[in-house]
């Protein structure tokens, strides 16, 4: 049995799930981020499964999503990378709100997510060395390079347009996990990806795994792939994530 409610933390509407009767207890806690154009409710099965396994799970809506969606679909499509950065910036605010309530069991505070949420998890891992463990499902650790082809904020054909695009994306460089591989190696990390992903290429995760392995930074890495799976979460992926945190967190 679990308890699940909608709650405001740090001014952000979140789904908050915990084992029944333990909502106010100090628990190992996972912050889980949803994908682009989705919402916390769409990914709430993660909250159910993780709470059933004994964890506190907090699932915030990203900026311009869910309860924070302003109805401007076209504008949202050009703000993927700004939304990703804001997700990463909001991690300490949500953690502080949780710790102010004394809901987190000591250092056992982890981050996970899928697609844009998986990239959020990797970006947070690179930026916040105290995070206990991290899971990235169908994401990428190569923000600057992928931003040229995945939801770029501007159409860039002319030299002027290309310069404007690079200026718009410049702040993203400080968040790019691939520039901070050592930060991805000193804590448990799960990477999962479907091999037929048509949105975020499977090659993105293969590339990160290879970079960590070749730098001998993969001792705490779990790398899983599923054949013939596109950009979606499967039951084995959900099971793998729950098992990963049960083992490490």
N, C-alpha and C positions, 0 to 999 in steps of 0.2 A: 504494500500500500504506500501511496505517496500523497503529498499535499502539493497543489499547484495553484498559483495565483498570479494575477497581474499586479505589478508593484512599481512605484516610481523610486528610482535610485539615482542620485546625482542629477536629478532633473530629467532623467531618461526613462521612458516606459519600458519595463522588462517583464519577461516571464520568469517567475521565481519558483523553483521546484525543490523539494527536499523529501527525504523519507518521512512517512507519517509519524507525527509526534515529535519530530526533531527539527522543526522549522527554526526554532530559536536556539538550537544547540550549536556548538562550534564544530564545524564539519569540514572535511576536505572539499574545496570549492572549485568549480569549473565555470569560467566565463566563456560562453559559446556564441559565435557570430554567424549570422545567416548570410546567404548569397545576395548578389546584386539583383535588384527589382523584386526581391522576395520580401519576407518578413519573419519576425520571431515565431509567429503562429505556424507558418508553413514548416518550420524546422523543429517544432515543439516535440516531435517524437524523440529527439535527442534528449530533451529535458526529462521525458518520461523514463527512458531507458537508463539514463545515468542516475536519476534519483532512486530508481528501483535497485540500483547497484550500491546505494549508500552515500551518494554525493549530493552536495548542494549544487544546483545549476542555476545560473543567471544568464538569460538570453536577452540582450538589449536590441531594440530596433536601431539600425544605422540611420544616420542623417538622411532625410528625404525618403524614408522607408517606413512602412507600417504606420504607427501612430504619429510619426514625424513626417509623413508624406504630405506634400502640399498640392498634389494633383498635377504638377508640371512635369509630365512624362518626358518631353523633349529635352528640357533642361537637365533632368536627372541623367539622361543618357550621355551627356557631355561632362558629367562630374564624377565618374567612377573613381578616378585616382584621388580626387580631393576627399571623397567620402571614405575611401580606404585610409587615407592619412588621418582623418578625423576619428575614425574608429580607434586607431592606434593611440592617438592623443587622449582619448576618453578612457582608456584602460585604467590609468592611475586614479581617475575620479571615481570610477565604479568600485575599484578595489578599496579606496578610502571609505566609501559609503558602507561597504560590507564590513570592513574592520571596525568602523565606528559603532556598528551594531554588535560587535564581537561574535560574528558568524563564521569566521574563517579559522580553521584548526592550524594555528601557528604558520609555518612556511608552506603549507599544503594548498597553494593557490595556483591554478593552471589555466591555460587558454587553449581553446579549440575553435574550429570553424570549417566551413565548407565553401569552396569557390572563393569569392571575395572575402568570406569569413576565414578561409584557410590562409589566405594571404595576410589578413589582419593578424592571425596567430603567429605567422612567421615574422612579420614586421615587429610585433610586440616582443617576441623572443629575442630578436636582434637588439632591441632598444632597452629592454628591462631585464637586467641580469638576475634579478631575484625570483623571476617566475620559475615555478617548480618543474613543470613539464608542459609539453606543447604537442598538439595534434593538428595537422594540416591535411584536409581532404580535398583533392582535386584543385590544388592551388599552384602558386608559383613563387619562387624566391628571387625572380629576376624582374623587378618592377620597372626599371628604366627601359630595358629592352622591350618588354612585353607591352609597355604603354604606347609604343609606336603602332601596334596593330590591334590590341584589344581595347575597345572603347576609347580610342584617342579623343581628346577633348575638342580638337579642331581638325578640319580638313586642311591638309598641307600639301599643296602642289607647287606653288611658286616659292622662290627663296624667302620672300617676306613672310609667307604663311608658315614655312618651315622654321623660321627664326621665332615666330610667335608661339609655335607649338613647343619648341624647346624651352622658351622662357616660362611658359605655363607649367611645364613638367619639372622644371629645375628644382623646386622644393622637395620633390619626391626622392631625389638622390640620397638625402640624409636618412631615409627610411629603408633603403634597399638592402634586403638580407644578404644578397650575394656578395656584398662588399664587407660583410662581417661574419664570415663563415665560422670563425672560432666561437662566436656567441651562440651558434646553432649546435655546437658540439659538446658543450659541457653539462647538458641536461638531457633527460629523455625526450626524444622527438619521434613522432609517428608521421610518416608520409604515406598517403594512400591516393591512388589515382586509377581511373578506368582507362584502359589502353586505347579505346576508341573515342576518347573525349573530343567532341567537335567544337568546344568553346575555349577551354583552357587546354592546350595540347598536352598530352601525356609526356611528351618530350621535355616539358618544363620540369617535371618531377624527376625524370631520369637524369637530366642534366645536373640537378642539385645533388641527387644521390651520388652521382659520379664525382662531382667536385669534392664532396665531403670525403668520399672513399679514397680518392687519389691523394688528398691532403692528410690522410690518416686521421680524420676527424669524425669517423662514423661508428665509434665504439658504443655510442648510446642511441644509435639510429635504428628505427624499425621501418623498413621500406616494403610496402605491399602494393601489388597491382592486380587488376582483374581484367582478363581478356574479354573482348567484345562488349565492353561496357562504355557507354558514352558519358555525357556530363550529367550524371545522376548518382545519388547515394543508393547503395544496395544493402540488403540485410547483412551480408558478410562484412560490409564496411562499417555498419553500425555496431555489429558484434565485435569487430576488431578494435574500434575506438573504446568501447566499454571495457574490453579485456585489457587494453593498454593502460588505461587509468587505474583499473583494479590492481594491476601489477605494480605500477610505478607511483601512484599518488596515494 
